[in-house]
């Protein structure tokens, strides 16, 4: 996401490169390109114009520090204004009440049902809640079945009523059951339509009146661009929702919805969906998103994802094994699984400053580790524990068992051996690159 916008903004900043100071002429030329980049990203024209007017006003009022060139100053101003446009800071979901009731709204196909499951999992794991999911989309049997399957996956109960086609009654009964069963959170999935219509609006307004939710979240497919913004405005006029959820941000989207929607409806973007998996849900941080749009990466989010998978006891155990040169393929598998749990590999790499541009045309598949895992799983328990056992005949057997070649097996063993030596040096506190040991950086 935002790749095209990032490239065009970068080109606009180059106009100021080499200039000793910011002037009205070079700023106007640069901002003309910024406005064009925003419009190409499907940002509302009025918002794009107001944005560049504000940036121009701030840029011309700046005294450029001797340590900062005009291009760098413009990047800073545009970054701060992008963050402001998207809402300045992250906004928490409202969990007041017992039970807390969250109503999910949006058009058909926007990803409401999947998001309902993701949100329940997130609030269960991160906020210690005991959720009950409610299948309120009575017109699409597949939606009820989908929510049941998601509920089983994340081990969260789902309230359904066979044969009842009254979503208002279902929602009320679900809240009553949550009170009886001790569920302190109720998340109600509702029906969508292919377009905004009066019947749908009346129905969801009636649900809102019946269960008085603490939070109403409007789910929108970010790939629909400016249409998403117009739909959000119509829903907000009727529901006065509390926050926006942008789904499918991992898709080939121009990003206009993320940049426009906050300014149009004056409601915060609270979550973004970045994939199909139940873990692919992030709290929306405007400043971090501005970092990524401008190619600065998002180290804070990367560190947070790593910390979520970090196990102190496991790390200490690994440290001891490394120091004794006992790191083996079972340990290697554990490290791979921790990385995989962090999310989509290309997204993770894109959080490292500068890597987004490097990896623009590089395909990093989610199953990038599958060949390595196949080779390791084709080893016996003893071979994984003691890689020195892997002679020629064993390597041939492993290659055949894993569907790979002997060359691939040999390559993995070589990389593993080098990695183990370097990790041992790090664990023992010795400097990597000591000429006496024959290693180079």
C-alpha positions as CSV (number, residue, x, y, z in Angstrom):
1,X,0.0,0.0,0.0
2,X,1.0,3.6,-0.6
3,X,4.0,2.6,-2.9
4,X,3.0,4.9,-5.7
5,X,2.2,7.8,-3.4
6,X,5.5,7.3,-1.6
7,X,7.4,7.5,-4.9
8,X,5.6,10.6,-6.2
9,X,6.0,12.4,-2.9
10,X,9.7,11.6,-3.0
11,X,10.0,13.1,-6.5
12,X,8.3,16.2,-5.3
13,X,10.8,16.7,-2.5
14,X,13.7,16.4,-5.0
15,X,12.5,19.7,-6.5
16,X,13.8,21.4,-3.3
17,X,17.1,19.4,-3.3
18,X,20.1,21.6,-3.8
19,X,18.2,24.8,-3.0
20,X,19.8,26.8,-0.2
21,X,16.5,28.1,1.2
22,X,12.7,27.7,0.9
23,X,11.1,30.2,-1.4
24,X,7.6,30.8,-2.6
25,X,8.6,29.7,-6.1
26,X,10.3,26.4,-5.3
27,X,7.7,25.5,-2.6
28,X,4.8,26.1,-5.1
29,X,6.5,23.9,-7.6
30,X,7.1,21.1,-5.0
31,X,3.6,21.3,-3.6
32,X,2.1,21.1,-7.1
33,X,3.6,17.7,-7.3
34,X,2.5,16.8,-3.8
35,X,-1.1,17.7,-4.7
36,X,-1.0,15.7,-7.9
37,X,0.4,12.7,-5.9
38,X,-2.5,13.0,-3.4
39,X,-5.1,13.2,-6.2
40,X,-3.6,10.2,-7.9
41,X,-3.9,8.3,-4.6
42,X,-7.7,9.0,-4.8
43,X,-7.7,11.7,-2.1
44,X,-10.6,14.1,-2.2
45,X,-9.7,17.2,-4.2
46,X,-10.8,19.7,-1.5
47,X,-8.7,17.8,1.2
48,X,-5.7,17.7,-1.1
49,X,-5.9,21.4,-1.8
50,X,-6.4,22.3,1.9
51,X,-3.5,20.0,2.8
52,X,-1.0,21.6,0.4
53,X,-2.2,25.1,1.3
54,X,-1.4,24.3,5.0
55,X,2.0,22.9,4.1
56,X,2.8,25.9,2.0
57,X,1.9,28.3,4.8
58,X,4.0,26.4,7.3
59,X,6.9,25.9,4.9
60,X,7.2,29.6,4.1
61,X,7.1,30.5,7.8
62,X,10.0,28.2,8.6
63,X,13.6,29.4,9.2
64,X,15.5,26.4,7.8
65,X,18.2,25.3,10.3
66,X,21.7,25.2,9.1
67,X,21.8,21.4,9.7
68,X,18.6,20.8,7.7
69,X,18.2,21.4,4.0
70,X,14.9,22.6,2.4
71,X,14.0,19.2,1.2
72,X,14.4,17.7,4.6
73,X,12.3,20.5,6.2
74,X,9.5,19.9,3.6
75,X,9.5,16.2,4.4
76,X,9.1,17.0,8.1
77,X,6.3,19.4,7.5
78,X,4.5,17.0,5.1
79,X,4.9,14.2,7.6
80,X,3.4,16.2,10.5
81,X,0.5,17.3,8.3
82,X,-0.2,13.8,7.0
83,X,-0.3,12.6,10.7
84,X,-2.6,15.4,11.5
85,X,-4.9,14.7,8.5
86,X,-5.2,11.1,9.7
87,X,-6.0,12.0,13.3
88,X,-2.7,12.9,15.1
89,X,-2.8,10.0,17.6
90,X,-4.2,6.5,18.1
91,X,-7.7,6.3,19.7
92,X,-8.6,3.4,21.9
93,X,-11.9,1.5,21.5
94,X,-14.4,2.4,24.2
95,X,-14.8,-0.6,26.6
96,X,-17.1,1.1,29.2
97,X,-20.1,-0.8,30.5
98,X,-20.6,-4.4,31.7
99,X,-21.0,-5.9,29.2
100,X,-19.3,-3.5,26.8
101,X,-21.3,-3.6,23.5
102,X,-19.7,-3.0,20.2
103,X,-21.8,-2.7,17.0
104,X,-20.1,-3.5,13.7
105,X,-21.5,-1.7,10.6
106,X,-20.6,-1.5,6.9
107,X,-21.4,-2.6,3.4
108,X,-21.5,-6.2,2.2
109,X,-18.0,-7.4,1.2
110,X,-16.2,-4.8,3.4
111,X,-14.8,-7.5,5.7
112,X,-17.2,-7.0,8.7
113,X,-17.4,-10.6,9.7
114,X,-13.7,-11.3,9.5
115,X,-13.0,-8.1,11.4
116,X,-15.5,-9.1,14.1
117,X,-13.5,-12.2,14.8
118,X,-10.2,-10.3,14.7
119,X,-11.4,-7.7,17.1
120,X,-12.7,-10.3,19.6
121,X,-9.3,-12.1,19.5
122,X,-7.5,-8.8,20.0
123,X,-9.6,-7.6,22.9
124,X,-9.4,-11.1,24.5
125,X,-5.6,-11.3,24.3
126,X,-4.6,-7.7,24.7
127,X,-7.4,-6.4,27.1
128,X,-8.3,-9.5,29.0
129,X,-11.9,-9.5,27.9
130,X,-14.3,-12.4,27.8
131,X,-16.2,-11.8,24.5
132,X,-19.4,-13.1,23.0
133,X,-19.8,-12.8,19.2
134,X,-23.3,-12.2,17.8
135,X,-24.3,-13.4,14.3
136,X,-26.7,-10.6,13.4
137,X,-26.4,-11.0,9.6
138,X,-29.6,-13.0,9.2
139,X,-29.9,-12.5,5.4
140,X,-26.7,-14.3,4.5
141,X,-26.5,-17.8,6.0
142,X,-22.8,-18.0,4.9
143,X,-22.1,-15.0,7.3
144,X,-23.5,-16.9,10.3
145,X,-21.5,-20.0,9.4
146,X,-18.4,-17.9,8.8
147,X,-18.7,-16.3,12.2
148,X,-19.1,-19.8,13.8
149,X,-16.0,-21.1,12.1
150,X,-14.0,-18.0,13.2
151,X,-15.3,-18.4,16.7
152,X,-14.1,-22.0,16.8
153,X,-10.7,-20.9,15.5
154,X,-10.2,-18.3,18.2
155,X,-12.1,-20.2,21.0
156,X,-14.8,-17.5,21.5
157,X,-18.5,-18.4,21.7
158,X,-20.9,-17.2,19.0
159,X,-24.6,-16.4,19.7
160,X,-27.0,-17.5,17.0
161,X,-30.7,-18.1,16.7
162,X,-31.9,-20.6,14.0
163,X,-34.9,-19.5,12.1
164,X,-35.1,-16.0,13.7
165,X,-34.9,-13.3,11.1
166,X,-35.2,-10.3,13.5
167,X,-31.7,-9.0,14.1
168,X,-32.9,-6.5,16.7
169,X,-34.4,-9.3,18.8
170,X,-31.2,-11.4,18.3
171,X,-29.0,-8.6,19.5
172,X,-31.1,-7.9,22.6
173,X,-31.2,-11.6,23.5
174,X,-27.4,-11.9,23.0
175,X,-26.7,-9.0,25.4
176,X,-29.1,-10.6,28.0
177,X,-27.2,-13.9,27.6
178,X,-23.8,-12.2,28.0
179,X,-25.0,-10.8,31.4
180,X,-26.2,-14.2,32.5
181,X,-23.0,-16.0,31.4
182,X,-20.5,-13.4,32.5
183,X,-19.3,-12.3,29.1
184,X,-18.1,-8.7,29.7
185,X,-17.9,-7.9,26.0
186,X,-20.5,-8.3,23.2
187,X,-19.6,-7.7,19.5
188,X,-22.5,-7.7,17.1
189,X,-21.9,-8.4,13.5
190,X,-24.7,-6.9,11.3
191,X,-26.0,-7.4,7.7
192,X,-24.5,-5.4,4.9
193,X,-25.9,-4.6,1.5
194,X,-24.2,-4.1,-1.9
195,X,-25.1,-0.4,-1.6
196,X,-26.5,2.0,1.0
197,X,-30.3,1.6,1.2
198,X,-33.0,2.8,3.5
199,X,-34.0,-0.7,4.8
200,X,-30.5,-1.4,5.9
201,X,-30.1,2.0,7.6
202,X,-33.4,1.7,9.4
203,X,-32.5,-1.8,10.6
204,X,-29.1,-0.9,12.0
205,X,-30.5,2.2,13.6
206,X,-33.1,0.0,15.3
207,X,-30.3,-2.3,16.6
208,X,-28.4,0.7,17.9
209,X,-31.5,1.9,19.8
210,X,-32.3,-1.5,21.2
211,X,-28.8,-2.3,22.7
212,X,-27.3,1.2,23.1
213,X,-23.7,0.2,22.2
214,X,-20.7,1.9,23.8
215,X,-19.0,1.7,20.5
216,X,-20.1,1.6,16.8
217,X,-17.3,0.8,14.3
218,X,-17.8,1.4,10.6
219,X,-15.9,-1.1,8.6
220,X,-14.8,-0.1,5.1
221,X,-12.8,-1.7,2.3
222,X,-9.9,0.6,1.7
223,X,-9.6,-0.6,-1.9
224,X,-12.9,1.2,-2.8
225,X,-11.1,4.5,-2.5
226,X,-13.2,7.7,-2.7
227,X,-16.4,5.6,-2.7
228,X,-15.4,4.4,0.8
229,X,-15.4,8.0,2.0
230,X,-18.8,8.8,0.5
231,X,-20.3,5.7,2.1
232,X,-18.7,6.6,5.5
233,X,-20.4,10.0,5.3
234,X,-23.9,8.4,4.7
235,X,-23.5,5.9,7.5
236,X,-22.2,8.5,9.9
237,X,-25.2,10.8,9.2
238,X,-27.5,8.0,10.3
239,X,-25.5,6.2,13.0
240,X,-23.1,8.8,14.3
241,X,-20.5,6.0,14.6
242,X,-17.4,6.3,16.9
243,X,-14.6,5.0,14.7
244,X,-13.6,3.7,11.3
245,X,-11.9,0.3,10.5
246,X,-10.0,0.2,7.2
247,X,-9.7,-3.4,5.8
248,X,-7.6,-4.8,3.0
249,X,-4.7,-2.4,3.5
250,X,-2.5,-5.2,2.3
251,X,-4.1,-5.0,-1.1
252,X,-3.2,-3.0,-4.2
253,X,-4.9,0.2,-2.9
254,X,-4.0,3.8,-3.6
255,X,-4.6,4.8,0.0
256,X,-7.0,7.7,-0.6
257,X,-9.5,6.4,2.0
258,X,-7.0,6.3,4.8
259,X,-6.0,9.9,4.0
260,X,-9.5,11.3,3.4
261,X,-11.9,9.6,5.7
262,X,-10.9,11.2,9.0
263,X,-11.2,14.7,7.5
264,X,-14.6,14.0,5.9
265,X,-16.5,12.4,8.8
266,X,-14.4,13.8,11.7
267,X,-14.2,10.3,13.3
268,X,-10.9,8.5,14.1
269,X,-9.6,5.5,12.2
270,X,-9.2,3.0,15.1
271,X,-8.0,-0.2,13.4
272,X,-6.6,-1.4,10.1
273,X,-6.8,-4.9,8.7
274,X,-3.7,-6.1,6.9
275,X,-4.5,-9.6,5.8
276,X,-6.8,-12.6,6.2
277,X,-5.2,-14.2,9.3
278,X,-6.8,-13.6,12.6
279,X,-3.7,-11.8,13.9
280,X,-3.6,-9.4,10.9
281,X,-5.2,-6.5,12.8
282,X,-3.3,-3.3,13.9
283,X,-4.3,-0.3,16.0
284,X,-4.1,2.7,13.7
285,X,-1.3,5.1,14.5
286,X,-1.4,8.2,12.3
287,X,2.2,9.2,12.8
288,X,3.5,5.7,12.1
289,X,1.4,5.5,8.9
290,X,2.9,8.9,7.9
291,X,6.3,7.4,8.4
292,X,5.5,4.5,6.1
293,X,3.9,6.8,3.4
294,X,7.1,8.8,3.3
295,X,9.4,5.7,3.2
296,X,10.7,6.1,6.7
297,X,9.6,2.6,7.8
298,X,7.9,1.9,11.1
299,X,10.5,0.6,13.6
300,X,8.2,1.1,16.6
301,X,5.5,-1.3,15.3
302,X,8.2,-3.8,14.2
303,X,9.7,-3.8,17.8
304,X,6.2,-4.1,19.3
305,X,5.4,-7.1,17.1
306,X,8.7,-8.7,18.1
307,X,8.1,-8.1,21.8
308,X,4.7,-9.8,21.5
309,X,6.5,-13.0,20.5
310,X,9.4,-12.6,22.8
311,X,9.7,-15.2,25.5
312,X,12.3,-14.2,28.3
313,X,12.8,-17.8,29.6
314,X,13.2,-19.1,26.0
315,X,15.7,-16.3,25.2
316,X,17.8,-17.2,28.3
317,X,17.7,-20.9,27.4
318,X,18.9,-20.0,23.9
319,X,21.6,-17.8,25.3
320,X,23.0,-20.7,27.3
321,X,22.9,-23.1,24.3
322,X,24.6,-20.6,22.1
323,X,27.4,-20.0,24.5
324,X,28.0,-23.8,24.7
325,X,27.8,-24.1,20.9
326,X,24.7,-26.4,21.3
327,X,22.3,-24.4,19.0
328,X,20.6,-27.0,16.8
329,X,17.9,-27.3,14.1
330,X,15.1,-27.6,16.7
331,X,16.1,-24.2,18.1
332,X,16.3,-22.9,14.5
333,X,12.7,-24.1,13.9
334,X,11.5,-22.2,17.0
335,X,13.1,-19.0,15.8
336,X,11.4,-19.4,12.4
337,X,8.0,-19.9,14.0
338,X,8.5,-16.7,16.1
339,X,9.2,-14.7,13.0
340,X,6.2,-16.2,11.2
341,X,3.9,-15.3,14.1
342,X,4.9,-11.6,13.6
343,X,3.0,-11.4,10.4
344,X,3.4,-11.0,6.6
345,X,7.2,-11.0,5.8
346,X,7.1,-8.3,3.2
347,X,5.1,-6.0,5.5
348,X,7.6,-6.6,8.3
349,X,10.5,-5.8,6.0
350,X,8.7,-2.7,4.9
351,X,8.8,-1.4,8.5
352,X,12.6,-1.1,8.2
353,X,13.5,2.4,6.9
354,X,14.5,2.2,3.3
355,X,13.5,-1.4,2.8
356,X,10.1,-0.6,1.2
357,X,11.8,0.9,-1.8
358,X,14.3,-1.9,-2.1
359,X,11.6,-4.6,-1.9
360,X,9.1,-2.8,-4.2
361,X,9.3,-5.4,-7.0
362,X,10.5,-8.3,-4.9
363,X,7.9,-11.0,-4.1
364,X,8.3,-12.3,-0.5
365,X,5.8,-15.1,-0.1
366,X,4.2,-15.9,3.3
367,X,5.5,-19.4,2.9
368,X,9.1,-18.2,2.2
369,X,10.3,-20.6,5.0
370,X,8.6,-23.7,3.6
371,X,11.6,-25.3,1.9
372,X,13.8,-24.8,5.0
373,X,11.1,-26.3,7.2
374,X,10.6,-29.2,4.8
375,X,14.4,-30.0,5.0
376,X,14.5,-29.8,8.8
377,X,11.3,-31.9,9.2
378,X,12.8,-34.6,7.0
379,X,15.7,-35.0,9.5
380,X,15.5,-37.5,12.3
381,X,15.3,-36.3,15.9
382,X,19.0,-37.1,16.5
383,X,20.0,-35.3,13.3
384,X,18.2,-32.2,14.4
385,X,19.8,-32.3,17.8
386,X,23.3,-33.1,16.4
387,X,23.8,-31.6,12.9
388,X,27.4,-33.2,12.8
389,X,25.7,-36.5,12.0
390,X,24.6,-35.3,8.6
391,X,26.9,-37.1,6.2
392,X,26.5,-37.5,2.5
393,X,24.0,-40.4,2.5
394,X,21.8,-38.7,5.2
395,X,21.8,-35.5,3.2
396,X,20.7,-37.4,0.1
397,X,17.8,-39.1,2.1
398,X,16.8,-35.7,3.5
399,X,16.7,-34.1,0.0
400,X,14.5,-36.9,-1.3
401,X,12.2,-36.7,1.7
402,X,11.8,-32.9,1.5
403,X,11.3,-32.7,-2.2
404,X,14.4,-30.5,-2.5
405,X,17.9,-31.0,-4.0
406,X,21.2,-32.0,-2.3
407,X,22.5,-28.5,-3.2
408,X,19.6,-26.9,-1.2
409,X,20.3,-29.2,1.7
410,X,24.0,-28.4,1.6
411,X,23.3,-24.6,1.3
412,X,21.1,-24.7,4.4
413,X,23.7,-26.7,6.4
414,X,26.4,-24.2,5.4
415,X,24.3,-21.2,6.3
416,X,23.3,-22.9,9.6
417,X,26.9,-23.6,10.5
418,X,28.0,-20.0,9.8
419,X,25.1,-18.6,11.7
420,X,25.8,-20.8,14.7
421,X,29.4,-19.7,14.8
422,X,28.5,-16.0,14.6
423,X,25.7,-16.4,17.2
424,X,28.2,-18.2,19.5
425,X,30.6,-15.2,19.2
426,X,27.8,-12.8,20.0
427,X,26.5,-14.8,22.9
428,X,30.0,-15.1,24.4
429,X,30.6,-11.4,24.1
430,X,33.4,-11.6,21.6
431,X,33.8,-9.3,18.7
432,X,32.6,-10.6,15.3
433,X,35.3,-10.0,12.7
434,X,38.3,-11.0,14.9
435,X,40.9,-11.8,12.2
436,X,42.4,-14.5,14.4
437,X,39.1,-16.5,14.0
438,X,38.9,-16.1,10.3
439,X,35.4,-14.5,10.2
440,X,34.4,-11.3,8.4
441,X,31.3,-9.1,8.7
